[in-house]
């Protein structure tokens, strides 16, 4: 089966490219009252974001003149949100990971010329190097496909296509805020106009509340019980209890809460599986 993996990375399809351009535009005038609306415009499918104040957006999206100079400017909001999930770790895990320096570890692996690259190329590289291989191609792609006996091929990741795309100017990848501009032009007449002109929107799983429906309550309750959490020793039972209460009551604040709950459940499931099967001969 042919897949479209790689097209967004090499031809500028992800929202993160538009988001980074807008954040740089806003950071040039951090007190602007109009520029924050551009973020709301590209995330029309996130109703909670539209209800937030400009001050909240400025903090969440790392809007400041100083942050623009960061090598990781494009990914700071996502990485900051992910980093906040560490608050749910148990004291032992927090202590064991306290001295780990993620940014420094990544910086050491960056190409020596990286600081001189165009901001768009920097964002592309971080997507290519740290999201595409282990997550999109593996967890979301190959594992799921092969589990159902499907073998995939990704023509956009052919090295000749990647080399061609790498030589393109940014304006042909994203024209103003129109993503994958050249690809859409080349597909004109081959793909229905309604598809070419529609706004890109990511697919997503239901939020954290889905785990507390009648169908999922029994197993999620078992994995998130204080006994199970203390046995695994990875998460703080009291902090998890407060998060679970928010989800049960439908008071999930946003993607961060749902991400945290899904991560905790997945880790607990893995811990339970490894614990019950540890020592068993395969």
LOTORDREN-520460 format. One line per 3 residues: number of its first residue (from 1); their letters; for each residue z, y, x of N, C-alpha, C. Coordinates in steps of 0.05 Angstrom, whole numbers, plus 5000, padded with zeros to 4 digits. Layout:
BEGIN
NUM> A> Z/Y/X/Z/Y/X/Z/Y/X ~ ...
# end
This chain:
BEGIN
1> XXX> 5000/4976/5017/5000/5000/5000/5000/5025/5018 ~ 4983/5044/5011/4982/5069/5026/5003/5088/5015 ~ 5017/5103/5032/5037/5122/5024/5030/5149/5036
4> XXX> 5043/5170/5026/5038/5197/5035/5058/5206/5056 ~ 5074/5187/5067/5095/5195/5086/5082/5210/5110 ~ 5095/5232/5118/5086/5247/5140/5071/5272/5133
7> XXX> 5059/5273/5109/5043/5296/5101/5061/5321/5099 ~ 5084/5319/5088/5102/5342/5086/5111/5352/5113 ~ 5116/5333/5132/5126/5341/5158/5104/5355/5175
10> XXX> 5080/5344/5175/5060/5355/5193/5044/5378/5180 ~ 5044/5380/5153/5028/5401/5140/5045/5420/5124 ~ 5071/5421/5128/5088/5441/5116/5093/5439/5087
13> XXX> 5101/5416/5077/5104/5412/5049/5133/5415/5038 ~ 5152/5412/5055/5180/5412/5046/5190/5440/5039 ~ 5209/5441/5020/5222/5467/5013/5236/5479/5037
16> XXX> 5244/5463/5056/5259/5474/5079/5242/5494/5095 ~ 5216/5491/5095/5199/5510/5109/5198/5537/5095 ~ 5195/5535/5068/5196/5560/5052/5223/5573/5054
19> XXX> 5244/5556/5052/5271/5566/5053/5276/5580/5079 ~ 5268/5569/5101/5272/5581/5127/5258/5608/5130 ~ 5234/5609/5120/5219/5635/5120/5234/5656/5105
22> XXX> 5243/5649/5081/5258/5668/5064/5284/5676/5077 ~ 5298/5657/5089/5324/5663/5102/5320/5682/5125 ~ 5299/5678/5140/5293/5696/5162/5286/5724/5152
25> XXX> 5271/5725/5130/5264/5750/5117/5289/5765/5107 ~ 5307/5750/5095/5332/5762/5084/5351/5770/5107 ~ 5352/5754/5128/5370/5759/5151/5362/5785/5165
28> XXX> 5337/5793/5163/5329/5819/5175/5342/5842/5161 ~ 5349/5839/5135/5363/5859/5120/5384/5845/5103 ~ 5406/5837/5115/5426/5820/5100/5438/5833/5075
31> XXX> 5436/5859/5073/5448/5873/5050/5428/5877/5027 ~ 5404/5866/5030/5384/5869/5009/5393/5856/4983 ~ 5386/5870/4961/5393/5859/4935/5369/5844/4922
34> XXX> 5346/5847/4934/5322/5835/4922/5315/5809/4936 ~ 5319/5807/4962/5310/5784/4978/5324/5758/4970 ~ 5350/5759/4961/5362/5734/4952/5348/5720/4929
37> XXX> 5334/5736/4913/5320/5724/4890/5297/5706/4898 ~ 5287/5709/4922/5266/5691/4932/5277/5662/4934 ~ 5302/5659/4942/5314/5633/4944/5316/5620/4917
40> XXX> 5324/5637/4897/5326/5626/4870/5299/5619/4859 ~ 5278/5632/4869/5251/5627/4859/5241/5600/4869 ~ 5247/5593/4894/5237/5567/4903/5254/5544/4894
43> XXX> 5278/5549/4884/5296/5528/4874/5301/5531/4845 ~ 5279/5534/4830/5281/5537/4801/5293/5513/4788 ~ 5291/5489/4801/5301/5464/4790/5330/5460/4795
46> XXX> 5344/5479/4808/5373/5477/4813/5387/5498/4797 ~ 5395/5492/4772/5407/5512/4755/5433/5523/4766 ~ 5449/5507/4780/5474/5517/4790/5470/5539/4811
49> XXX> 5449/5537/4826/5444/5557/4846/5438/5584/4834 ~ 5426/5585/4811/5419/5610/4797/5444/5624/4787 ~ 5465/5610/4784/5490/5622/4774/5507/5633/4796
52> XXX> 5500/5628/4821/5516/5637/4843/5510/5666/4851 ~ 5531/5679/4862/5528/5707/4870/5512/5709/4896 ~ 5503/5733/4902/5489/5737/4927/5507/5731/4951
55> XXX> 5532/5737/4949/5551/5732/4971/5554/5702/4976 ~ 5554/5686/4954/5556/5657/4957/5531/5647/4970 ~ 5507/5656/4962/5482/5648/4974/5481/5655/5004
58> XXX> 5491/5679/5010/5490/5688/5038/5507/5669/5055 ~ 5530/5661/5045/5548/5643/5061/5536/5615/5062 ~ 5526/5606/5039/5515/5578/5038/5490/5574/5055
61> XXX> 5473/5595/5056/5448/5593/5070/5449/5605/5098 ~ 5473/5611/5108/5477/5622/5135/5459/5646/5140 ~ 5462/5666/5123/5445/5690/5126/5460/5710/5143
64> XXX> 5450/5713/5168/5460/5734/5186/5441/5737/5208 ~ 5441/5761/5220/5423/5766/5243/5429/5747/5266 ~ 5454/5740/5269/5462/5723/5292/5452/5694/5288
67> XXX> 5453/5684/5263/5445/5656/5259/5416/5651/5264 ~ 5399/5672/5261/5371/5669/5265/5365/5659/5294 ~ 5382/5667/5313/5378/5660/5341/5384/5630/5347
70> XXX> 5397/5616/5328/5404/5589/5332/5379/5571/5334 ~ 5379/5552/5352/5357/5533/5354/5354/5517/5329 ~ 5376/5514/5314/5376/5497/5290/5377/5514/5264
73> XXX> 5368/5539/5266/5370/5557/5243/5359/5544/5217 ~ 5336/5531/5219/5324/5520/5195/5341/5499/5181 ~ 5358/5485/5196/5373/5463/5185/5403/5469/5182
76> XXX> 5412/5493/5189/5440/5499/5188/5453/5495/5161 ~ 5440/5505/5139/5453/5501/5112/5457/5471/5106 ~ 5437/5454/5111/5440/5426/5104/5460/5412/5122
79> XXX> 5460/5419/5147/5479/5406/5166/5507/5416/5160 ~ 5510/5441/5152/5537/5451/5146/5548/5438/5122 ~ 5531/5434/5101/5541/5420/5077/5549/5391/5083
82> XXX> 5532/5378/5099/5539/5350/5107/5564/5349/5123 ~ 5569/5368/5140/5593/5369/5157/5618/5371/5140 ~ 5616/5385/5118/5640/5388/5101/5649/5362/5089
85> XXX> 5632/5342/5089/5640/5316/5078/5661/5303/5095 ~ 5664/5312/5120/5684/5300/5138/5713/5306/5128 ~ 5716/5324/5109/5742/5330/5099/5754/5306/5084
88> XXX> 5737/5287/5076/5747/5264/5061/5756/5241/5080 ~ 5751/5244/5106/5759/5223/5124/5789/5221/5126 ~ 5799/5197/5132/5827/5193/5136/5835/5208/5162
91> XXX> 5861/5211/5165/5871/5225/5189/5863/5211/5215 ~ 5863/5184/5214/5855/5169/5238/5826/5174/5246 ~ 5809/5174/5225/5780/5178/5231/5775/5206/5240
94> XXX> 5788/5225/5227/5785/5253/5235/5793/5258/5264 ~ 5815/5245/5272/5824/5247/5299/5805/5234/5319 ~ 5794/5211/5311/5776/5196/5329/5750/5211/5333
97> XXX> 5742/5227/5313/5716/5242/5315/5719/5271/5321 ~ 5744/5280/5326/5749/5308/5329/5734/5321/5352 ~ 5731/5307/5374/5719/5318/5398/5688/5313/5400
100> XXX> 5677/5302/5379/5648/5296/5379/5633/5322/5374 ~ 5614/5329/5391/5599/5354/5389/5570/5347/5382 ~ 5565/5348/5356/5538/5340/5347/5516/5359/5357
103> XXX> 5520/5385/5355/5499/5404/5363/5493/5401/5393 ~ 5514/5397/5408/5509/5394/5437/5494/5369/5444 ~ 5500/5348/5429/5485/5322/5434/5456/5325/5427
106> XXX> 5450/5339/5405/5422/5343/5398/5408/5362/5417 ~ 5422/5383/5425/5410/5403/5444/5401/5390/5470 ~ 5417/5371/5479/5410/5357/5504/5384/5341/5502
109> XXX> 5376/5334/5477/5352/5318/5473/5327/5334/5467 ~ 5331/5360/5463/5308/5377/5456/5289/5381/5479 ~ 5263/5384/5474/5244/5390/5495/5252/5416/5509
112> XXX> 5247/5418/5534/5255/5442/5550/5242/5467/5539 ~ 5218/5465/5528/5204/5488/5518/5212/5496/5489 ~ 5229/5480/5477/5237/5484/5448/5245/5513/5442
115> XXX> 5261/5527/5458/5269/5554/5451/5246/5574/5448 ~ 5223/5568/5460/5200/5586/5458/5181/5579/5436 ~ 5187/5559/5421/5169/5551/5399/5171/5570/5375
118> XXX> 5150/5569/5359/5150/5584/5334/5171/5571/5316 ~ 5184/5587/5299/5206/5577/5282/5196/5554/5264 ~ 5171/5555/5255/5160/5534/5238/5158/5508/5254
121> XXX> 5150/5509/5279/5147/5485/5295/5175/5473/5301 ~ 5195/5490/5304/5222/5480/5308/5232/5465/5284 ~ 5227/5476/5261/5235/5462/5236/5221/5435/5233
124> XXX> 5195/5436/5239/5179/5411/5238/5190/5390/5257 ~ 5196/5398/5281/5206/5379/5301/5232/5366/5291 ~ 5250/5382/5281/5276/5371/5272/5272/5351/5249
127> XXX> 5253/5357/5231/5247/5338/5210/5235/5312/5221 ~ 5217/5316/5239/5203/5293/5251/5222/5275/5267 ~ 5240/5288/5283/5256/5273/5302/5281/5261/5289
130> XXX> 5292/5274/5269/5319/5266/5259/5320/5258/5230 ~ 5299/5262/5214/5300/5253/5186/5279/5232/5181 ~ 5255/5236/5191/5233/5218/5185/5237/5189/5194
133> XXX> 5244/5185/5219/5245/5157/5229/5267/5139/5216 ~ 5292/5148/5217/5314/5131/5208/5319/5132/5178 ~ 5310/5153/5165/5316/5156/5137/5292/5151/5119
136> XXX> 5272/5169/5121/5249/5167/5103/5232/5142/5108 ~ 5226/5137/5133/5209/5113/5139/5225/5087/5138 ~ 5250/5088/5144/5266/5064/5145/5282/5059/5119
139> XXX> 5303/5075/5115/5320/5070/5091/5305/5073/5065 ~ 5290/5095/5063/5276/5100/5037/5249/5085/5036 ~ 5238/5079/5059/5211/5067/5059/5210/5037/5065
142> XXX> 5211/5030/5090/5206/5002/5098/5225/4983/5086 ~ 5251/4990/5086/5271/4971/5075/5266/4965/5046 ~ 5261/4986/5031/5256/4983/5002/5231/4968/4997
145> XXX> 5209/4975/5011/5184/4962/5007/5185/4932/5014 ~ 5195/4926/5038/5195/4899/5047/5214/4881/5030 ~ 5235/4894/5019/5253/4878/5002/5238/4868/4977
148> XXX> 5216/4880/4971/5200/4871/4948/5173/4860/4956 ~ 5171/4853/4982/5146/4841/4992/5122/4859/4993 ~ 5127/4885/4997/5106/4905/4998/5104/4916/5027
151> XXX> 5080/4915/5038/5077/4926/5065/5062/4952/5062 ~ 5073/4974/5074/5061/5000/5071/5047/5009/5096 ~ 5028/5028/5092/5014/5041/5114/5015/5072/5108
154> XXX> 5018/5087/5129/5021/5116/5126/4998/5131/5141 ~ 4976/5135/5128/4953/5147/5142/4958/5175/5153 ~ 4976/5190/5141/4982/5217/5151/4996/5216/5178
157> XXX> 5007/5193/5185/5021/5190/5210/5004/5177/5232 ~ 4978/5174/5226/4959/5165/5247/4960/5187/5269 ~ 4961/5178/5294/4965/5197/5315/4943/5218/5317
160> XXX> 4919/5211/5308/4897/5231/5309/4901/5253/5287 ~ 4912/5245/5264/4918/5265/5244/4941/5283/5253 ~ 4961/5271/5265/4984/5287/5275/4975/5306/5296
163> XXX> 4958/5297/5315/4949/5314/5336/4932/5337/5324 ~ 4916/5331/5305/4900/5352/5292/4918/5373/5278 ~ 4938/5363/5263/4956/5381/5249/4972/5398/5268
166> XXX> 4979/5387/5291/4995/5402/5311/4980/5425/5322 ~ 4953/5425/5321/4937/5447/5332/4931/5469/5311 ~ 4939/5464/5286/4933/5483/5265/4952/5507/5266
169> XXX> 4942/5530/5259/4960/5553/5257/4979/5550/5233 ~ 5002/5562/5234/5021/5560/5212/5010/5569/5186 ~ 4992/5589/5186/4981/5600/5161/4965/5580/5146
172> XXX> 4955/5559/5159/4939/5539/5145/4957/5516/5135 ~ 4982/5516/5144/5001/5496/5134/5016/5507/5110 ~ 5025/5532/5113/5040/5545/5091/5029/5574/5089
175> XXX> 5014/5580/5069/5003/5607/5065/5022/5623/5047 ~ 5035/5642/5058/5057/5657/5046/5079/5637/5038 ~ 5080/5628/5013/5100/5607/5005/5086/5583/4992
178> XXX> 5060/5581/4996/5045/5558/4985/5044/5536/5005 ~ 5057/5514/4999/5060/5492/5018/5034/5475/5020 ~ 5031/5462/5043/5008/5444/5048/4981/5457/5040
181> XXX> 4977/5482/5048/4954/5498/5039/4928/5484/5046 ~ 4924/5476/5072/4899/5465/5080/4894/5438/5066 ~ 4915/5422/5063/4912/5396/5050/4903/5399/5021
184> XXX> 4914/5419/5008/4906/5424/4980/4877/5433/4978 ~ 4870/5450/4997/4842/5460/4998/4823/5437/5002 ~ 4830/5419/5021/4812/5397/5027/4811/5377/5004
187> XXX> 4831/5376/4987/4832/5357/4965/4820/5369/4939 ~ 4811/5394/4941/4799/5407/4917/4774/5392/4909 ~ 4773/5385/4884/4750/5369/4873/4755/5339/4874
190> XXX> 4775/5331/4889/4782/5302/4890/4808/5297/4874 ~ 4825/5317/4872/4851/5314/4858/4851/5333/4835 ~ 4860/5325/4812/4861/5343/4789/4874/5370/4795
193> XXX> 4863/5392/4784/4874/5418/4789/4903/5421/4781 ~ 4911/5407/4760/4938/5408/4750/4958/5398/4771 ~ 4949/5378/4787/4966/5368/4808/4967/5387/4832
196> XXX> 4943/5397/4839/4941/5415/4862/4958/5441/4858 ~ 4959/5450/4833/4972/5476/4828/5001/5474/4819 ~ 5011/5450/4814/5038/5447/4804/5058/5452/4827
199> XXX> 5082/5461/4820/5102/5467/4840/5114/5440/4850 ~ 5119/5440/4876/5131/5416/4888/5160/5414/4879 ~ 5169/5391/4872/5197/5386/4865/5205/5359/4875
202> XXX> 5228/5357/4889/5236/5332/4900/5247/5313/4878 ~ 5244/5288/4883/5256/5269/4864/5285/5265/4873 ~ 5302/5258/4855/5330/5255/4862/5344/5235/4844
205> XXX> 5364/5222/4856/5380/5203/4840/5399/5219/4823 ~ 5409/5207/4801/5429/5221/4785/5454/5229/4801 ~ 5469/5249/4792/5492/5258/4806/5515/5238/4806
208> XXX> 5538/5247/4818/5561/5229/4821/5572/5219/4795 ~ 5568/5233/4773/5580/5225/4748/5569/5199/4738 ~ 5545/5191/4747/5532/5167/4738/5548/5142/4744
211> XXX> 5565/5144/4765/5580/5120/4773/5604/5115/4755 ~ 5609/5133/4736/5632/5129/4718/5623/5126/4689 ~ 5599/5116/4686/5590/5108/4659/5602/5079/4655
214> XXX> 5598/5069/4631/5609/5042/4625/5596/5021/4643 ~ 5571/5026/4651/5557/5006/4667/5568/5005/4696 ~ 5576/5027/4706/5584/5027/4734/5614/5030/4739
217> XXX> 5630/5033/4718/5658/5040/4721/5674/5018/4735 ~ 5669/4993/4729/5687/4972/4739/5685/4969/4769 ~ 5660/4967/4780/5658/4963/4809/5664/4989/4824
220> XXX> 5658/5013/4813/5664/5037/4827/5694/5042/4827 ~ 5708/5035/4805/5737/5037/4804/5750/5019/4825 ~ 5739/4995/4828/5751/4977/4848/5747/4988/4877
223> XXX> 5723/4998/4883/5718/5008/4910/5733/5033/4916 ~ 5739/5049/4896/5752/5075/4900/5782/5074/4894 ~ 5793/5051/4889/5821/5049/4884/5837/5055/4909
226> XXX> 5861/5064/4906/5878/5070/4930/5881/5046/4948 ~ 5884/5023/4936/5887/4998/4952/5863/4993/4969 ~ 5839/4996/4957/5814/4991/4972/5810/5012/4994
229> XXX> 5816/5037/4988/5813/5059/5007/5832/5056/5031 ~ 5857/5048/5025/5876/5045/5047/5869/5020/5064 ~ 5858/5000/5051/5850/4976/5066/5828/4982/5086
232> XXX> 5808/4997/5077/5786/5004/5094/5794/5024/5116 ~ 5812/5043/5108/5823/5062/5127/5804/5084/5136 ~ 5782/5087/5122/5761/5107/5130/5766/5134/5116
235> XXX> 5774/5133/5091/5777/5157/5075/5806/5162/5066 ~ 5812/5188/5061/5838/5196/5052/5840/5191/5022 ~ 5857/5174/5012/5858/5167/4984/5863/5190/4965
238> XXX> 5880/5209/4973/5886/5232/4956/5862/5250/4953 ~ 5848/5255/4975/5825/5273/4973/5803/5259/4956 ~ 5799/5233/4960/5780/5219/4944/5787/5219/4914
241> XXX> 5813/5216/4909/5823/5216/4881/5815/5243/4867 ~ 5819/5265/4881/5812/5291/4869/5782/5293/4864 ~ 5766/5283/4882/5737/5284/4879/5729/5266/4855
244> XXX> 5741/5243/4853/5735/5224/4831/5742/5237/4804 ~ 5765/5251/4803/5773/5265/4778/5753/5286/4770 ~ 5742/5301/4789/5722/5321/4783/5697/5307/4771
247> XXX> 5689/5285/4783/5665/5271/4773/5669/5259/4746 ~ 5693/5247/4741/5699/5235/4715/5698/5257/4693 ~ 5707/5280/4699/5709/5302/4679/5683/5318/4677
250> XXX> 5663/5311/4694/5638/5325/4693/5638/5352/4706 ~ 5657/5356/4724/5660/5382/4737/5649/5382/4766 ~ 5628/5367/4771/5616/5366/4797/5605/5393/4804
253> XXX> 5613/5404/4827/5605/5431/4834/5575/5433/4842 ~ 5565/5412/4853/5537/5413/4862/5530/5389/4879 ~ 5509/5392/4895/5498/5370/4910/5519/5359/4930
256> XXX> 5536/5377/4940/5556/5368/4960/5575/5348/4949 ~ 5585/5352/4924/5604/5333/4912/5590/5306/4907 ~ 5566/5307/4896/5551/5282/4890/5545/5267/4916
259> XXX> 5538/5282/4937/5532/5270/4963/5557/5257/4974 ~ 5579/5270/4971/5604/5259/4982/5612/5234/4968 ~ 5610/5234/4941/5618/5210/4926/5599/5187/4932
262> XXX> 5574/5192/4934/5554/5171/4940/5559/5159/4968 ~ 5565/5177/4987/5571/5168/5014/5596/5152/5016 ~ 5617/5160/5001/5642/5145/5002/5638/5118/4989
265> XXX> 5625/5117/4966/5620/5092/4953/5604/5073/4970 ~ 5583/5083/4983/5566/5066/5000/5581/5055/5023 ~ 5597/5073/5035/5613/5064/5059/5634/5044/5050
268> XXX> 5647/5048/5028/5667/5029/5018/5654/5002/5011 ~ 5630/5003/5000/5616/4978/4994/5609/4963/5020 ~ 5600/4977/5040/5594/4965/5065/5619/4954/5078
271> XXX> 5641/4969/5077/5666/4960/5089/5676/4935/5075 ~ 5674/4934/5049/5683/4911/5034/5666/4886/5041 ~ 5640/4890/5043/5622/4868/5049/5627/4857/5077
274> XXX> 5630/4875/5097/5636/4867/5124/5663/4853/5126 ~ 5682/4864/5112/5709/4852/5113/5710/4824/5101 ~ 5696/4820/5078/5697/4794/5065/5680/4774/5079
277> XXX> 5660/4783/5095/5642/4765/5108/5647/4763/5138 ~ 5667/4778/5148/5672/4779/5177/5680/4751/5186 ~ 5667/4742/5206/5674/4715/5217/5659/4692/5205
280> XXX> 5645/4698/5182/5629/4677/5169/5604/4671/5186 ~ 5598/4646/5190/5575/4639/5206/5550/4643/5189 ~ 5530/4657/5200/5505/4662/5186/5484/4641/5193
# end
